[in-house]
Amino acid sequence: MDAGTLGAISTVLVMLAFLGVCWWAFSPKRKKRFEEDANLPFADEPKNTENAQQAQRADEESDGRN
C-alpha cells in the first residue's frame, strides 16, 4: 500500500465517523435528553423572584459585614 491509498482509506474512515457523530447528535430520540442537559447550568437558580430577592439581600448583608 502506498501513501495515496492510506490517505484515501483514512479520509473515508474519518468521513464515516463524522457522519456517525452527526447522526447520533441529531437523532430525534435524543432531543429530550439534550434539552434537559442544556438546562443543567440553570438548575441551581431559584424558581421564583421572591427567593431570588431574598438571596440577593442575604448576599448584600454578608458583604457589608466583612
N, CA, C and O atoms as a MOPAC input file, in Angstrom:
PM7 MOZYME 1SCF
protein

 N      0.83900 1    -1.18200 1     0.00000 1
 C      0.00000 1     0.00000 1     0.00000 1
 C      0.87900 1     1.23900 1     0.00000 1
 O      1.85800 1     1.32900 1     0.74100 1
 N      0.51800 1     2.17000 1    -0.82800 1
 C      1.29100 1     3.40100 1    -0.85900 1
 C      0.57800 1     4.48500 1    -0.04700 1
 O     -0.50000 1     4.24800 1     0.49900 1
 N      1.17400 1     5.65800 1     0.02900 1
 C      0.65800 1     6.74600 1     0.84900 1
 C     -0.70000 1     7.24300 1     0.34300 1
 O     -1.54200 1     7.64900 1     1.14300 1
 N     -0.91600 1     7.21500 1    -0.95100 1
 C     -2.18700 1     7.66900 1    -1.51300 1
 C     -3.34700 1     6.78500 1    -1.08600 1
 O     -4.43300 1     7.28000 1    -0.78200 1
 N     -3.11900 1     5.47600 1    -1.06400 1
 C     -4.16500 1     4.54200 1    -0.64800 1
 C     -4.48500 1     4.71600 1     0.83900 1
 O     -5.65300 1     4.73300 1     1.22800 1
 N     -3.45400 1     4.84300 1     1.65800 1
 C     -3.67000 1     5.05200 1     3.08700 1
 C     -4.39900 1     6.37700 1     3.34800 1
 O     -5.25200 1     6.45800 1     4.23200 1
 N     -4.06200 1     7.39200 1     2.58700 1
 C     -4.74400 1     8.67400 1     2.72100 1
 C     -6.21800 1     8.56600 1     2.36200 1
 O     -7.06800 1     9.14600 1     3.03700 1
 N     -6.52200 1     7.82600 1     1.30300 1
 C     -7.91200 1     7.65200 1     0.87300 1
 C     -8.70400 1     6.85900 1     1.91700 1
 O     -9.83800 1     7.21400 1     2.24000 1
 N     -8.11000 1     5.79500 1     2.43900 1
 C     -8.78100 1     4.98200 1     3.45500 1
 C     -9.04500 1     5.81100 1     4.71000 1
 O    -10.13800 1     5.75500 1     5.27200 1
 N     -8.04700 1     6.58100 1     5.15000 1
 C     -8.23800 1     7.39800 1     6.35000 1
 C     -9.28300 1     8.48500 1     6.12200 1
 O    -10.03400 1     8.81700 1     7.03900 1
 N     -9.34300 1     9.03700 1     4.93100 1
 C    -10.36000 1    10.04600 1     4.62600 1
 C    -11.75800 1     9.44700 1     4.70900 1
 O    -12.66700 1    10.06600 1     5.26200 1
 N    -11.93100 1     8.26300 1     4.17100 1
 C    -13.23700 1     7.59800 1     4.21500 1
 C    -13.61500 1     7.26100 1     5.64700 1
 O    -14.77000 1     7.44300 1     6.03100 1
 N    -12.67900 1     6.77800 1     6.44100 1
 C    -12.96100 1     6.44100 1     7.83700 1
 C    -13.34000 1     7.67300 1     8.65700 1
 O    -14.26400 1     7.61800 1     9.46800 1
 N    -12.63700 1     8.76900 1     8.45100 1
 C    -12.95900 1     9.99800 1     9.17100 1
 C    -14.32400 1    10.52500 1     8.74100 1
 O    -15.08100 1    11.02400 1     9.57400 1
 N    -14.64700 1    10.42200 1     7.46000 1
 C    -15.94900 1    10.86200 1     6.98100 1
 C    -17.06300 1    10.01900 1     7.60000 1
 O    -18.09500 1    10.55900 1     7.99600 1
 N    -16.86900 1     8.71200 1     7.68700 1
 C    -17.86400 1     7.84700 1     8.31000 1
 C    -18.03200 1     8.15900 1     9.79900 1
 O    -19.14800 1     8.15400 1    10.31900 1
 N    -16.94000 1     8.42500 1    10.46600 1
 C    -17.02000 1     8.79100 1    11.88600 1
 C    -17.77100 1    10.10600 1    12.05400 1
 O    -18.59600 1    10.23200 1    12.95800 1
 N    -17.50100 1    11.07600 1    11.20600 1
 C    -18.19600 1    12.36100 1    11.27700 1
 C    -19.68900 1    12.18600 1    11.04300 1
 O    -20.50300 1    12.75200 1    11.77300 1
 N    -20.05100 1    11.41200 1    10.03800 1
 C    -21.46700 1    11.17100 1     9.76000 1
 C    -22.13400 1    10.43200 1    10.92500 1
 O    -23.29400 1    10.70100 1    11.23800 1
 N    -21.42500 1     9.51600 1    11.56100 1
 C    -21.95500 1     8.81100 1    12.72100 1
 C    -22.21100 1     9.74600 1    13.89500 1
 O    -23.23400 1     9.63100 1    14.56900 1
 N    -21.30100 1    10.65700 1    14.13900 1
 C    -21.48800 1    11.62400 1    15.22700 1
 C    -22.65600 1    12.55300 1    14.90800 1
 O    -23.45500 1    12.86400 1    15.79200 1
 N    -22.76300 1    12.99000 1    13.67500 1
 C    -23.90100 1    13.84500 1    13.27500 1
 C    -25.21900 1    13.09800 1    13.45000 1
 O    -26.18500 1    13.66600 1    13.96100 1
 N    -25.27200 1    11.85100 1    13.04000 1
 C    -26.48900 1    11.05800 1    13.19000 1
 C    -26.84500 1    10.91200 1    14.67100 1
 O    -28.01000 1    11.02900 1    15.05100 1
 N    -25.83100 1    10.65400 1    15.50500 1
 C    -26.06700 1    10.49200 1    16.93700 1
 C    -26.55900 1    11.79800 1    17.56200 1
 O    -27.49400 1    11.78100 1    18.36300 1
 N    -25.94600 1    12.92400 1    17.21000 1
 C    -26.27500 1    14.20200 1    17.83400 1
 C    -27.64700 1    14.72400 1    17.42300 1
 O    -28.32300 1    15.37700 1    18.21800 1
 N    -28.06200 1    14.44400 1    16.19600 1
 C    -29.31500 1    15.00000 1    15.69900 1
 C    -30.44500 1    13.97400 1    15.62400 1
 O    -31.46800 1    14.21700 1    14.98500 1
 N    -30.25900 1    12.84900 1    16.26500 1
 C    -31.30100 1    11.83300 1    16.28700 1
 C    -32.49500 1    12.33400 1    17.09700 1
 O    -32.30800 1    12.83000 1    18.20900 1
 N    -33.71100 1    12.22100 1    16.57300 1
 C    -34.88800 1    12.74300 1    17.27700 1
 C    -35.12600 1    12.10600 1    18.64600 1
 O    -35.67100 1    12.76100 1    19.53400 1
 N    -34.73600 1    10.86100 1    18.83600 1
 C    -34.99800 1    10.23200 1    20.13000 1
 C    -34.06100 1    10.72900 1    21.23000 1
 O    -34.28700 1    10.42300 1    22.40100 1
 N    -33.02600 1    11.48000 1    20.89300 1
 C    -32.12000 1    12.04300 1    21.89000 1
 C    -32.41800 1    13.50900 1    22.18800 1
 O    -31.75600 1    14.10900 1    23.03400 1
 N    -33.38700 1    14.08600 1    21.51800 1
 C    -33.66800 1    15.51200 1    21.65800 1
 C    -34.03000 1    15.87900 1    23.09300 1
 O    -33.52200 1    16.87100 1    23.61600 1
 N    -34.89300 1    15.10600 1    23.73600 1
 C    -35.31500 1    15.42600 1    25.10800 1
 C    -34.12200 1    15.42200 1    26.05800 1
 O    -34.00000 1    16.31700 1    26.89400 1
 N    -33.24900 1    14.44000 1    25.94400 1
 C    -32.08600 1    14.36800 1    26.82800 1
 C    -31.18500 1    15.57600 1    26.63800 1
 O    -30.70900 1    16.15300 1    27.61500 1
 N    -30.94500 1    15.96700 1    25.38700 1
 C    -30.07800 1    17.10400 1    25.12600 1
 C    -30.71200 1    18.40800 1    25.61500 1
 O    -29.99900 1    19.30400 1    26.06700 1
 N    -32.04300 1    18.52600 1    25.53200 1
 C    -32.70400 1    19.72200 1    26.05100 1
 C    -32.58000 1    19.78400 1    27.57200 1
 O    -32.36300 1    20.85900 1    28.13100 1
 N    -32.71500 1    18.65100 1    28.24100 1
 C    -32.54300 1    18.62300 1    29.69800 1
 C    -31.10100 1    18.95400 1    30.07500 1
 O    -30.86400 1    19.70000 1    31.02500 1
 N    -30.14600 1    18.40800 1    29.34400 1
 C    -28.74400 1    18.69200 1    29.62600 1
 C    -28.40500 1    20.16200 1    29.38900 1
 O    -27.55900 1    20.72300 1    30.08500 1
 N    -29.05300 1    20.78100 1    28.42000 1
 C    -28.79700 1    22.19000 1    28.12900 1
 C    -29.25000 1    23.08200 1    29.27400 1
 O    -28.72200 1    24.18200 1    29.43800 1
 N    -30.21100 1    22.63800 1    30.06700 1
 C    -30.72400 1    23.43800 1    31.17600 1
 C    -30.00800 1    23.17100 1    32.49700 1
 O    -30.34900 1    23.79600 1    33.50100 1
 N    -29.04400 1    22.28100 1    32.53300 1
 C    -28.33300 1    21.97300 1    33.77600 1
 C    -27.66300 1    23.18900 1    34.42600 1
 O    -27.68600 1    23.28600 1    35.65300 1
 N    -27.07300 1    24.11100 1    33.68000 1
 C    -26.45300 1    25.26700 1    34.34900 1
 C    -27.45000 1    26.11300 1    35.13800 1
 O    -27.05700 1    26.84000 1    36.05100 1
 N    -28.72900 1    26.02500 1    34.79800 1
 C    -29.73600 1    26.83400 1    35.46100 1
 C    -30.45400 1    26.08100 1    36.57900 1
 O    -31.39900 1    26.61600 1    37.16000 1
 N    -30.04300 1    24.88200 1    36.88900 1
 C    -30.73800 1    24.04300 1    37.86200 1
 C    -30.63800 1    24.59900 1    39.28200 1
 O    -31.53200 1    24.35300 1    40.09100 1
 N    -29.58400 1    25.33600 1    39.60800 1
 C    -29.39000 1    25.84600 1    40.96300 1
 C    -30.05900 1    27.19600 1    41.19800 1
 O    -30.06500 1    27.68900 1    42.32600 1
 N    -30.61700 1    27.79600 1    40.16600 1
 C    -31.23900 1    29.10500 1    40.32100 1
 C    -32.58500 1    28.97900 1    41.02400 1
 O    -33.29000 1    27.98600 1    40.84400 1
 N    -32.94300 1    29.98100 1    41.82200 1
 C    -34.25100 1    29.95600 1    42.49300 1
 C    -35.39100 1    29.94600 1    41.47500 1
 O    -35.26800 1    30.49800 1    40.38200 1
 N    -36.49400 1    29.31400 1    41.85200 1
 C    -37.62300 1    29.16700 1    40.94600 1
 C    -38.40900 1    30.45600 1    40.76900 1
 O    -38.89400 1    30.73500 1    39.67300 1
 N    -38.54400 1    31.24800 1    41.83100 1
 C    -39.34000 1    32.46600 1    41.70900 1
 C    -38.53100 1    33.68300 1    42.11700 1
 O    -37.43600 1    33.56300 1    42.66600 1
 N    -39.08000 1    34.84800 1    41.84300 1
 C    -38.33400 1    36.08100 1    42.09500 1
 C    -38.23400 1    36.40500 1    43.57200 1
 O    -37.27800 1    37.05900 1    43.98800 1
 N    -39.20400 1    35.96200 1    44.38900 1
 C    -39.14600 1    36.23800 1    45.82500 1
 C    -37.91800 1    35.58100 1    46.43800 1
 O    -37.20100 1    36.20800 1    47.21800 1
 N    -37.67400 1    34.33100 1    46.09300 1
 C    -36.48500 1    33.64800 1    46.60900 1
 C    -35.21500 1    34.31000 1    46.09100 1
 O    -34.22200 1    34.39400 1    46.81300 1
 N    -35.23700 1    34.77300 1    44.86600 1
 C    -34.06700 1    35.43300 1    44.29000 1
 C    -33.77700 1    36.73300 1    45.02600 1
 O    -32.61800 1    37.05400 1    45.28900 1
 N    -34.82400 1    37.48200 1    45.35800 1
 C    -34.63400 1    38.73600 1    46.08800 1
 C    -34.10500 1    38.47500 1    47.48900 1
 O    -33.24100 1    39.20900 1    47.97000 1
 N    -34.61200 1    37.43800 1    48.15100 1
 C    -34.12400 1    37.09900 1    49.48700 1
 C    -32.65500 1    36.69100 1    49.43500 1
 O    -31.87100 1    37.07800 1    50.30100 1
 N    -32.28700 1    35.92400 1    48.44200 1
 C    -30.89600 1    35.50100 1    48.30500 1
 C    -29.99600 1    36.70100 1    48.03600 1
 O    -28.87900 1    36.76800 1    48.54900 1
 N    -30.47700 1    37.64900 1    47.23200 1
 C    -29.68000 1    38.83000 1    46.93600 1
 C    -29.48600 1    39.67800 1    48.18900 1
 O    -28.38800 1    40.17200 1    48.44200 1
 N    -30.56700 1    39.84900 1    48.98700 1
 C    -30.45200 1    40.61100 1    50.23000 1
 C    -29.46900 1    39.94500 1    51.19100 1
 O    -28.67000 1    40.62300 1    51.83500 1
 N    -29.52900 1    38.63400 1    51.28400 1
 C    -28.61800 1    37.89600 1    52.17300 1
 C    -27.17000 1    38.08000 1    51.71500 1
 O    -26.27800 1    38.23600 1    52.54800 1
 N    -26.93100 1    38.06400 1    50.42200 1
 C    -25.57400 1    38.28400 1    49.90000 1
 C    -25.09500 1    39.70000 1    50.22000 1
 O    -23.94300 1    39.89700 1    50.60700 1
 N    -25.97800 1    40.67700 1    50.05900 1
 C    -25.59600 1    42.07100 1    50.35500 1
 C    -25.28800 1    42.25900 1    51.82600 1
 O    -24.34000 1    42.95900 1    52.18200 1
 N    -26.08700 1    41.63500 1    52.68500 1
 C    -25.84800 1    41.74900 1    54.11900 1
 C    -24.52500 1    41.09300 1    54.51100 1
 O    -23.78700 1    41.64100 1    55.33000 1
 N    -24.22400 1    39.96400 1    53.95600 1
 C    -22.97000 1    39.29200 1    54.29800 1
 C    -21.77400 1    40.04800 1    53.75100 1
 O    -20.70200 1    40.01600 1    54.35600 1
 N    -21.92800 1    40.73100 1    52.62000 1
 C    -20.83400 1    41.53800 1    52.08000 1
 C    -20.57400 1    42.76500 1    52.94400 1
 O    -19.42900 1    43.19800 1    53.07800 1
 N    -21.61000 1    43.31900 1    53.52200 1
 C    -21.47100 1    44.50400 1    54.35900 1
 C    -20.81200 1    44.22000 1    55.69100 1
 O    -20.22300 1    45.11800 1    56.29300 1
 N    -20.89800 1    42.99400 1    56.16100 1
 C    -20.32800 1    42.64000 1    57.45800 1
 C    -18.84100 1    42.37800 1    57.39600 1
 O    -18.17000 1    42.43100 1    58.42700 1
 N    -18.30600 1    42.09900 1    56.23000 1
 C    -16.87800 1    41.75300 1    56.11700 1
 C    -16.03500 1    42.94600 1    56.12500 1
 O    -14.81100 1    42.83900 1    56.03800 1

